Amino acid sequence: MHPARGVAARFPARQFAKSQQGRRLTDPAASLHTTRRLARNGALNVLGLAIPPLAALLAIPILVSGLGVERFGLLALAWMAIGYFSLFDLGLGRALTQLVAQKSADGRDDELPALIWTGSALMLLLGLVGGGVLIVIAPWLVRDALNVPTPLESEAVLAFQLLGTALPWVVGIAGLRGVLEARQEFGAVNAVRVPMGILSFLGPLAVLPFTNNLAAVVAVLVVLRLVGWFVHLALCLRSVPVLRRQLRVDRRVVLPLLRFGGWMTVSNVVSPIMVSFDRFLIGAVISVAAVSYYATPYEAATRLLLVPVALMGVLFPAFAAVGTKERARLGRLFEGAVRVMVLLMFPIALVVVALAREGLTLWLGSTFAVESWRVLQWLVLGVFLNSLGHIPFSVIQGIGRPDVTAKLHLLELPIFLALIWNLTARLGIEGAAMAWTARVSVDALLLFWLAARLEPAGRHALRTAGRLVLPAVVVLGFAFVPLGAIEKGVFLLIVGGGFSSYGWRRIVLPSEREVLVSGLRRRLSVLAREASALSATLR
């Protein structure tokens, strides 16, 4: 992480690369270019995560009809398994992103082959071990754990065993994608992510005219992951050309990868418990029917987290590349991320909180809305605060301290479990939503405080967050108040207009306003020329 000065002197190309990286981080014009690039990559990530679910809307009704309820249920488990398999990489994917970003920023590309090949080999090995376990336990899983109907047992066993063969490629893709993200190759990442996401739903449709056998459907998913791994590998070879010349594994790289990844694994284990415990508790303490009234608004609210997840996917490698070496640049990125997140998430949260009852009534009917609208309001407030918590979380891990976030999760777990148990028993599903929001609020506050303690450049971001978030929470609190349709419309117009004005003048920086205005002028000029040309041809 701290190369000797003499090394750069012996490698002029590396010295030049480091100087260029330093120029990009400090030169104002280059910094503006970097900001534009991060914004473009963030938009690509949002689209890459949002488009595949649209294919699901088209495919799922046809698959349910063609496969039948039982087979489709097993296919849904297969989709879920493929999504969760990438968590079994022991955090190595995130570790690769962090270390590759740091070395790339330092101009140490000659160290990348050992790091990338070693990390990829480790992840394939983990996938092989996990896949082997799944193949062995597939009969027990089908016949005992899942209670699959007897006529479907044999094809279900084969389907889960086929999933076992996919595990190395699923885990391997997570690592290679991490390398591409570290190199800011988000165009390439999403050029693969979108087709793979769409084909995960449309691929099984292509099998239905020939057979509805579940194993055949899952085989399509396995082949898709295998092809996806090779495509990601080809993109990595293009992004890091030195990989073609040096194919080597270095045991000295294993420990740094496992050290970072190990703490990531702690978070990966604890977080799902805190995320899913509320629904299990509601089923145990209240009723299974109450789970539906809670889970539906929960799924709707947490879909909004697509925005921070997409943006942090872009900013985490940037935080890692800057690290603690360019504190001014890190501080600007951190503070800018807070401003962007408030600008994006507050208007969405405001509309959903204010119109929670009307929206649920329109979507699911008045009976459902009566039970769930307060739950949706509390959860969306929590999602707004949680989206901001993603930023210091990524900063802390980006500067190489995943142990801090893991220890915080371990500290939060027993407190959250006690709180949600108490509030759910006393207040029902609204109490569960209040506990969830309280947990993510305290989590975000502590993460900002820890980030500022670990990296002094984060103090400005902490002050900015306080200046913007506290008034936003107060306004969202007013949106909780039940009002008539006209009063709500007036409230949204006043707050929306005020926020637009304040955001443009006080949240968006003057340099950013200049870029936005000049870009809009260019677009309008192009449209005017095209309209003029079209008008001339029509004459």
C-alpha positions as CSV (number, residue, x, y, z in Angstrom):
1,M,0.0,0.0,0.0
2,H,3.0,2.3,0.6
3,P,5.6,1.7,-2.2
4,A,9.1,3.0,-1.8
5,R,10.0,6.1,-3.7
6,G,12.8,4.3,-5.4
7,V,10.4,1.9,-7.1
8,A,8.8,4.6,-9.1
9,A,12.2,5.9,-10.1
10,R,13.1,2.4,-11.5
11,F,9.8,2.2,-13.4
12,P,9.2,5.5,-15.3
13,A,5.9,4.3,-16.8
14,R,4.5,3.7,-13.3
15,Q,5.8,7.1,-12.2
16,F,4.0,8.7,-15.1
17,A,0.8,6.8,-14.3
18,K,1.0,7.9,-10.7
19,S,1.5,11.5,-11.7
20,Q,-1.5,11.3,-14.1
21,Q,-3.6,9.8,-11.3
22,G,-2.5,12.6,-9.0
23,R,-3.4,15.2,-11.6
24,R,-6.8,13.7,-12.0
25,L,-7.5,14.0,-8.3
26,T,-6.2,17.5,-7.8
27,D,-6.5,19.4,-11.0
28,P,-9.9,21.3,-11.1
29,A,-10.6,20.6,-14.8
30,A,-9.7,17.0,-14.4
31,S,-11.8,16.8,-11.2
32,L,-14.8,18.1,-13.1
33,H,-14.2,15.4,-15.8
34,T,-14.0,12.8,-13.1
35,T,-17.3,14.0,-11.5
36,R,-19.0,13.8,-14.9
37,R,-17.7,10.3,-15.3
38,L,-18.9,9.2,-11.9
39,A,-22.3,10.7,-12.6
40,R,-22.5,8.8,-16.0
41,N,-21.4,5.6,-14.3
42,G,-24.0,6.0,-11.6
43,A,-26.7,6.5,-14.2
44,L,-25.5,3.3,-16.0
45,N,-25.7,1.4,-12.8
46,V,-29.2,2.5,-12.0
47,L,-30.3,1.4,-15.5
48,G,-28.4,-1.8,-15.2
49,L,-30.2,-2.7,-12.0
50,A,-33.7,-1.4,-13.0
51,I,-34.1,-3.0,-16.5
52,P,-34.0,-6.7,-15.7
53,P,-37.0,-6.6,-13.4
54,L,-39.0,-5.3,-16.3
55,A,-38.3,-8.6,-18.1
56,A,-39.5,-10.4,-15.0
57,L,-42.9,-8.6,-15.3
58,L,-43.3,-10.1,-18.8
59,A,-41.9,-13.5,-18.1
60,I,-43.3,-14.5,-14.7
61,P,-47.0,-14.9,-15.7
62,I,-46.1,-17.0,-18.7
63,L,-43.7,-19.2,-16.6
64,V,-46.3,-19.7,-13.9
65,S,-48.7,-20.9,-16.6
66,G,-46.2,-23.1,-18.5
67,L,-44.4,-24.7,-15.5
68,G,-47.2,-24.9,-13.0
69,V,-47.2,-23.5,-9.5
70,E,-44.9,-26.2,-7.9
71,R,-42.2,-26.0,-10.6
72,F,-42.3,-22.2,-10.7
73,G,-41.9,-22.1,-6.9
74,L,-38.7,-24.2,-7.3
75,L,-37.5,-22.0,-10.1
76,A,-38.0,-19.0,-7.9
77,L,-35.9,-20.7,-5.3
78,A,-33.2,-21.3,-8.0
79,W,-33.3,-17.6,-8.9
80,M,-32.9,-16.7,-5.2
81,A,-30.1,-19.1,-4.8
82,I,-28.2,-17.7,-7.7
83,G,-28.5,-14.3,-6.2
84,Y,-27.4,-15.3,-2.8
85,F,-24.5,-17.6,-4.0
86,S,-22.4,-14.5,-4.7
87,L,-22.5,-13.8,-0.9
88,F,-20.5,-17.0,-0.3
89,D,-17.3,-15.5,-1.7
90,L,-16.1,-14.6,1.9
91,G,-16.1,-10.9,0.9
92,L,-13.3,-11.5,-1.7
93,G,-15.2,-9.7,-4.5
94,R,-15.3,-6.5,-2.4
95,A,-11.7,-7.0,-1.3
96,L,-10.6,-7.3,-5.0
97,T,-12.5,-4.1,-5.8
98,Q,-10.8,-2.2,-3.0
99,L,-7.2,-3.5,-3.6
100,V,-7.4,-3.2,-7.4
101,A,-8.7,0.3,-7.2
102,Q,-5.9,1.3,-4.8
103,K,-3.2,-0.2,-6.9
104,S,-4.6,1.2,-10.1
105,A,-4.7,4.7,-8.6
106,D,-1.1,4.3,-7.5
107,G,0.0,3.3,-11.0
108,R,1.0,-0.2,-9.7
109,D,-0.5,-2.1,-12.6
110,D,2.4,-4.5,-12.6
111,E,1.1,-5.9,-9.2
112,L,-2.4,-6.5,-10.6
113,P,-1.9,-9.9,-12.3
114,A,-0.9,-11.6,-9.0
115,L,-3.7,-10.0,-7.2
116,I,-6.4,-10.6,-9.8
117,W,-5.4,-14.2,-10.7
118,T,-5.0,-15.2,-7.0
119,G,-8.3,-13.6,-6.0
120,S,-10.1,-15.2,-9.0
121,A,-8.6,-18.6,-8.2
122,L,-9.6,-18.4,-4.6
123,M,-13.1,-17.5,-5.5
124,L,-13.4,-20.3,-8.0
125,L,-12.1,-22.7,-5.4
126,L,-14.7,-21.5,-2.9
127,G,-17.4,-21.9,-5.5
128,L,-16.2,-25.5,-6.2
129,V,-16.4,-26.3,-2.5
130,G,-19.8,-24.8,-2.1
131,G,-21.1,-26.3,-5.3
132,G,-19.9,-29.7,-4.2
133,V,-21.7,-29.4,-0.9
134,L,-24.9,-28.4,-2.7
135,I,-24.7,-31.4,-5.1
136,V,-24.2,-33.8,-2.1
137,I,-27.1,-32.4,0.0
138,A,-29.5,-31.9,-3.0
139,P,-31.5,-35.1,-2.3
140,W,-31.9,-34.2,1.4
141,L,-32.8,-30.6,0.5
142,V,-35.6,-31.8,-2.0
143,R,-37.0,-34.7,0.0
144,D,-36.8,-33.4,3.6
145,A,-36.2,-29.7,3.8
146,L,-38.4,-28.4,1.0
147,N,-41.2,-31.1,1.0
148,V,-41.3,-31.2,-2.8
149,P,-44.2,-33.3,-4.3
150,T,-43.1,-36.9,-5.0
151,P,-43.6,-36.7,-8.8
152,L,-41.2,-33.8,-9.0
153,E,-38.5,-35.1,-6.7
154,S,-36.2,-36.6,-9.3
155,E,-36.1,-33.5,-11.6
156,A,-35.9,-31.2,-8.6
157,V,-32.8,-33.1,-7.3
158,L,-31.2,-32.8,-10.7
159,A,-32.1,-29.1,-10.9
160,F,-30.4,-28.3,-7.6
161,Q,-27.3,-30.4,-8.5
162,L,-27.1,-28.4,-11.7
163,L,-27.2,-25.3,-9.6
164,G,-24.2,-26.7,-7.7
165,T,-22.2,-26.7,-11.0
166,A,-23.1,-23.0,-11.5
167,L,-21.8,-21.9,-8.1
168,P,-18.1,-21.5,-9.2
169,W,-19.1,-19.3,-12.1
170,V,-21.6,-17.2,-10.0
171,V,-18.9,-16.5,-7.3
172,G,-16.2,-16.0,-10.0
173,I,-18.4,-13.4,-11.8
174,A,-18.6,-11.4,-8.6
175,G,-14.9,-11.2,-8.4
176,L,-14.3,-10.3,-12.1
177,R,-17.1,-7.7,-11.9
178,G,-15.3,-6.2,-8.9
179,V,-12.2,-5.8,-11.0
180,L,-14.1,-4.0,-13.7
181,E,-15.8,-1.7,-11.2
182,A,-12.4,-0.9,-9.6
183,R,-11.2,0.2,-13.1
184,Q,-14.4,2.3,-13.5
185,E,-15.6,0.1,-16.4
186,F,-19.2,0.5,-15.7
187,G,-20.3,0.6,-19.3
188,A,-18.8,-2.9,-19.8
189,V,-20.3,-4.1,-16.4
190,N,-23.8,-3.1,-17.3
191,A,-23.5,-4.1,-21.0
192,V,-23.2,-7.7,-19.5
193,R,-25.4,-7.3,-16.5
194,V,-28.5,-6.2,-18.4
195,P,-28.5,-9.0,-21.0
196,M,-27.7,-11.6,-18.3
197,G,-30.5,-10.2,-16.1
198,I,-33.0,-10.3,-18.9
199,L,-32.0,-13.7,-20.1
200,S,-32.3,-15.1,-16.6
201,F,-36.1,-14.6,-17.1
202,L,-36.4,-14.9,-20.9
203,G,-34.1,-17.9,-21.2
204,P,-36.5,-20.3,-19.3
205,L,-39.2,-19.0,-21.6
206,A,-37.3,-20.3,-24.6
207,V,-37.3,-23.8,-23.1
208,L,-41.1,-24.0,-22.5
209,P,-42.1,-24.9,-26.1
210,F,-40.0,-28.0,-25.9
211,T,-40.3,-29.1,-22.2
212,N,-41.4,-27.9,-18.8
213,N,-38.8,-30.1,-17.0
214,L,-37.3,-28.0,-14.2
215,A,-33.8,-29.4,-14.8
216,A,-33.8,-28.2,-18.4
217,V,-34.9,-24.7,-17.3
218,V,-32.2,-24.6,-14.7
219,A,-29.6,-25.8,-17.2
220,V,-30.2,-22.7,-19.2
221,L,-29.4,-20.6,-16.2
222,V,-26.2,-22.6,-15.6
223,V,-25.0,-22.1,-19.2
224,L,-25.8,-18.4,-18.9
225,R,-23.6,-18.1,-15.9
226,L,-20.8,-20.0,-17.5
227,V,-20.9,-17.8,-20.6
228,G,-21.1,-14.7,-18.4
229,W,-17.9,-15.7,-16.6
230,F,-16.0,-16.0,-19.8
231,V,-17.4,-12.6,-21.0
232,H,-16.3,-11.0,-17.7
233,L,-12.9,-12.6,-18.0
234,A,-12.5,-11.2,-21.6
235,L,-13.5,-7.7,-20.4
236,C,-10.9,-7.9,-17.6
237,L,-8.2,-8.9,-20.0
238,R,-9.1,-5.9,-22.1
239,S,-9.2,-3.5,-19.2
240,V,-6.0,-4.8,-17.6
241,P,-3.8,-5.9,-20.6
242,V,-0.9,-7.0,-18.3
243,L,-3.1,-9.9,-17.3
244,R,-2.5,-11.5,-20.7
245,R,1.3,-11.5,-20.2
246,Q,1.4,-12.6,-16.5
247,L,-0.6,-15.6,-15.4
248,R,0.5,-16.2,-11.8
249,V,-0.8,-16.8,-8.3
250,D,1.0,-15.3,-5.4
251,R,0.5,-16.7,-1.9
252,R,1.5,-13.3,-0.3
253,V,-1.7,-11.8,-1.7
254,V,-4.0,-14.4,0.0
255,L,-3.7,-12.9,3.5
256,P,-4.6,-9.3,2.6
257,L,-7.6,-10.6,0.6
258,L,-8.8,-12.8,3.4
259,R,-8.3,-10.2,6.0
260,F,-10.5,-7.7,4.2
261,G,-12.9,-10.3,3.0
262,G,-13.3,-11.9,6.4
263,W,-14.7,-8.8,8.0
264,M,-17.0,-8.4,5.0
265,T,-18.2,-11.9,5.7
266,V,-19.2,-10.9,9.2
267,S,-21.4,-8.1,7.8
268,N,-22.8,-10.5,5.1
269,V,-23.9,-12.9,7.8
270,V,-25.2,-10.3,10.3
271,S,-27.0,-8.0,7.9
272,P,-29.5,-10.6,6.5
273,I,-30.5,-11.5,10.1
274,M,-31.4,-7.9,10.8
275,V,-33.1,-7.5,7.4
276,S,-35.3,-10.6,7.6
277,F,-35.9,-11.1,11.4
278,D,-38.8,-8.7,11.4
279,R,-41.0,-10.8,9.2
280,F,-40.3,-14.0,11.1
281,L,-41.0,-12.3,14.4
282,I,-44.3,-10.9,13.1
283,G,-45.4,-14.3,12.0
284,A,-44.5,-15.7,15.4
285,V,-45.8,-12.9,17.6
286,I,-48.9,-11.7,15.6
287,S,-50.0,-13.9,12.7
288,V,-49.0,-15.1,9.2
289,A,-51.6,-12.7,7.7
290,A,-49.9,-9.8,9.4
291,V,-46.7,-10.8,7.6
292,S,-48.4,-9.9,4.3
293,Y,-49.5,-6.5,5.6
294,Y,-45.9,-5.8,6.6
295,A,-43.9,-7.6,3.9
296,T,-45.7,-5.9,1.0
297,P,-44.9,-2.3,2.0
298,Y,-41.5,-3.4,3.0
299,E,-40.7,-4.8,-0.4
300,A,-42.1,-1.6,-2.0
301,A,-40.1,0.7,0.3
302,T,-36.8,-1.1,0.0
303,R,-37.0,-1.1,-3.8
304,L,-36.0,2.6,-3.4
305,L,-32.6,1.4,-2.2
306,L,-31.8,0.6,-5.8
307,V,-30.6,4.2,-6.1
308,P,-28.0,4.2,-3.3
309,V,-26.9,0.7,-4.2
310,A,-26.2,1.7,-7.8
311,L,-24.4,4.9,-6.8
312,M,-22.3,3.3,-4.1
313,G,-21.3,0.6,-6.6
314,V,-19.6,3.5,-8.5
315,L,-18.3,5.5,-5.6
316,F,-16.8,2.6,-3.6
317,P,-14.0,2.1,-6.1
318,A,-13.5,5.8,-6.2
319,F,-13.2,6.0,-2.4
320,A,-10.8,3.1,-2.5
321,A,-8.7,4.7,-5.2
322,V,-8.4,8.0,-3.3
323,G,-8.0,6.3,0.0
324,T,-6.3,8.4,2.7
325,K,-3.7,9.7,0.3
326,E,-5.8,12.5,-1.2
327,R,-7.9,13.7,1.7
328,A,-9.2,16.8,0.1
329,R,-10.4,14.8,-2.9
330,L,-11.9,12.1,-0.6
331,G,-13.7,14.8,1.4
332,R,-15.2,16.4,-1.8
333,L,-16.4,13.0,-3.0
334,F,-17.9,12.2,0.4
335,E,-19.6,15.5,0.7
336,G,-20.8,15.5,-2.9
337,A,-22.3,12.1,-2.5
338,V,-24.3,13.3,0.5
339,R,-25.7,16.2,-1.5
340,V,-26.6,14.0,-4.5
341,M,-28.3,11.4,-2.3
342,V,-30.5,14.1,-0.6
343,L,-31.4,15.6,-4.0
344,L,-32.4,12.2,-5.4
345,M,-34.0,10.5,-2.4
346,F,-35.8,13.3,-0.5
347,P,-38.4,14.1,-3.3
348,I,-39.2,10.4,-3.7
349,A,-39.5,9.8,0.0
350,L,-41.7,12.9,0.4
351,V,-44.2,11.8,-2.3
352,V,-44.4,8.2,-1.1
353,V,-44.8,9.2,2.6
354,A,-47.5,11.8,1.8
355,L,-49.4,9.6,-0.6
356,A,-48.9,6.3,1.2
357,R,-52.5,5.6,2.0
358,E,-53.8,6.7,-1.5
359,G,-51.0,4.7,-3.3
360,L,-51.7,1.5,-1.4
361,T,-55.5,1.9,-1.9
362,L,-55.0,2.3,-5.6
363,W,-52.6,-0.7,-5.8
364,L,-54.0,-3.2,-3.3
365,G,-57.4,-1.9,-2.2
366,S,-58.7,0.0,0.8
367,T,-58.7,-3.0,3.2
368,F,-55.0,-3.6,2.7
369,A,-54.2,0.1,2.8
370,V,-55.9,0.6,6.2
371,E,-53.5,-2.0,7.7
372,S,-50.3,-1.0,5.9
373,W,-50.1,2.7,5.1
374,R,-48.5,3.7,8.4
375,V,-46.0,0.8,8.0
376,L,-45.1,2.2,4.5
377,Q,-44.6,5.7,5.9
378,W,-42.2,4.5,8.6
379,L,-40.3,2.3,6.3
380,V,-39.8,4.9,3.6
381,L,-38.5,7.4,6.3
382,G,-36.0,4.6,7.3
383,V,-35.1,4.0,3.6
384,F,-34.3,7.7,3.2
385,L,-31.9,7.7,6.2
386,N,-30.5,4.3,5.2
387,S,-29.7,5.5,1.7
388,L,-27.5,8.2,3.4
389,G,-25.9,5.6,5.6
390,H,-24.7,3.7,2.5
391,I,-22.2,6.6,1.9
392,P,-20.1,6.5,5.1
393,F,-20.4,2.7,5.0
394,S,-18.6,2.7,1.6
395,V,-16.1,5.4,2.7
396,I,-15.1,3.3,5.8
397,Q,-14.6,0.2,3.7
398,G,-13.0,2.1,0.8
399,I,-10.2,3.3,3.1
400,G,-9.6,-0.3,4.2
401,R,-11.5,-0.6,7.5
402,P,-14.2,-3.2,7.0
403,D,-13.6,-4.3,10.5
404,V,-15.2,-1.1,11.8
405,T,-18.5,-1.7,10.0
406,A,-18.5,-5.4,10.9
407,K,-18.0,-4.6,14.6
408,L,-20.8,-2.0,14.4
409,H,-23.2,-4.6,13.0
410,L,-22.3,-7.1,15.7
411,L,-23.0,-4.4,18.3
412,E,-26.3,-3.4,16.7
413,L,-27.7,-7.0,16.4
414,P,-28.7,-7.8,20.0
415,I,-30.0,-4.2,20.6
416,F,-32.1,-4.3,17.4
417,L,-33.5,-7.8,18.2
418,A,-34.6,-6.7,21.7
419,L,-36.1,-3.4,20.4
420,I,-38.1,-5.0,17.5
421,W,-39.3,-7.8,19.8
422,N,-40.6,-5.2,22.3
423,L,-42.2,-2.8,19.8
424,T,-43.8,-5.5,17.7
425,A,-45.3,-7.1,20.8
426,R,-46.7,-3.7,22.0
427,L,-47.5,-1.9,18.7
428,G,-47.9,-4.7,16.1
429,I,-46.5,-4.3,12.6
430,E,-46.3,-0.5,12.9
431,G,-44.0,-1.1,15.9
432,A,-41.8,-3.4,13.8
433,A,-41.5,-0.7,11.1
434,M,-40.6,1.9,13.8
435,A,-37.9,-0.4,15.2
436,W,-36.5,-1.0,11.7
437,T,-36.4,2.7,11.0
438,A,-34.8,3.4,14.4
439,R,-32.1,0.9,13.8
440,V,-31.1,2.2,10.3
441,S,-31.3,5.8,11.6
442,V,-28.9,5.1,14.5
443,D,-26.7,3.0,12.1
444,A,-26.4,6.0,9.7
445,L,-25.6,8.4,12.4
446,L,-22.9,6.2,13.9
447,L,-21.4,5.5,10.4
448,F,-21.1,9.2,9.7
449,W,-19.5,9.8,13.1
450,L,-17.1,6.9,12.6
451,A,-16.2,8.0,9.1
452,A,-15.4,11.5,10.4
453,R,-13.3,10.0,13.2
454,L,-11.3,7.7,10.9
455,E,-10.9,10.3,8.2
456,P,-10.9,14.0,9.2
457,A,-11.9,14.9,5.6
458,G,-15.3,13.4,6.4
459,R,-16.1,16.1,8.9
460,H,-17.4,18.5,6.3
461,A,-19.7,15.7,4.9
462,L,-21.0,15.1,8.5
463,R,-21.8,18.8,8.8
464,T,-23.5,18.8,5.4
465,A,-25.5,15.8,6.3
466,G,-26.7,17.4,9.5
467,R,-27.6,20.6,7.7
468,L,-29.6,18.8,5.0
469,V,-31.0,15.8,6.7
470,L,-32.5,17.2,9.9
471,P,-34.8,19.6,8.1
472,A,-35.7,16.9,5.6
473,V,-36.7,14.5,8.4
474,V,-38.8,17.3,10.0
475,V,-40.6,17.8,6.7
476,L,-41.2,14.1,6.2
477,G,-42.6,14.1,9.8
478,F,-45.2,16.6,8.7
479,A,-46.0,14.4,5.7
480,F,-47.1,11.7,8.2
481,V,-50.1,13.9,9.2
482,P,-53.4,12.7,7.6
483,L,-54.8,15.4,5.3
484,G,-57.4,15.6,2.6
485,A,-56.6,15.4,-1.0
486,I,-56.5,19.1,-1.6
487,E,-54.5,19.8,1.5
488,K,-51.9,17.2,0.5
489,G,-51.7,18.6,-3.0
490,V,-51.0,22.1,-1.6
491,F,-48.5,20.7,0.9
492,L,-46.6,18.8,-1.9
493,L,-46.6,21.8,-4.2
494,I,-45.3,24.2,-1.5
495,V,-42.6,21.7,-0.2
496,G,-41.6,20.6,-3.7
497,G,-41.3,24.1,-4.9
498,G,-39.3,25.2,-1.9
499,F,-37.0,22.2,-2.1
500,S,-36.4,22.8,-5.8
501,S,-35.4,26.4,-5.2
502,Y,-33.3,25.6,-2.1
503,G,-31.7,22.6,-3.8
504,W,-30.7,24.6,-6.9
505,R,-29.3,27.6,-4.9
506,R,-27.8,25.9,-1.8
507,I,-27.3,22.2,-2.5
508,V,-26.0,22.2,-6.1
509,L,-22.6,24.0,-6.3
510,P,-22.1,27.0,-8.6
511,S,-19.7,25.0,-10.8
512,E,-22.2,22.2,-11.0
513,R,-25.0,24.6,-12.0
514,E,-22.8,26.0,-14.7
515,V,-22.2,22.5,-16.1
516,L,-25.9,21.6,-16.0
517,V,-27.0,24.8,-17.7
518,S,-24.3,24.6,-20.4
519,G,-25.3,21.0,-21.0
520,L,-29.0,21.9,-21.3
521,R,-28.2,24.7,-23.7
522,R,-26.2,22.4,-25.9
523,R,-29.1,19.9,-26.0
524,L,-31.6,22.6,-26.7
525,S,-29.4,23.9,-29.5
526,V,-29.1,20.4,-31.1
527,L,-32.9,19.9,-30.8
528,A,-33.5,23.4,-32.4
529,R,-31.2,22.5,-35.4
530,E,-32.9,19.1,-35.8
531,A,-36.3,20.7,-35.7
532,S,-35.2,23.4,-38.3
533,A,-33.8,20.7,-40.6
534,L,-37.0,18.6,-40.3
535,S,-39.1,21.7,-41.0
536,A,-37.0,22.5,-44.1
537,T,-37.5,18.9,-45.5
538,L,-41.2,19.0,-44.9
539,R,-41.5,22.1,-47.0
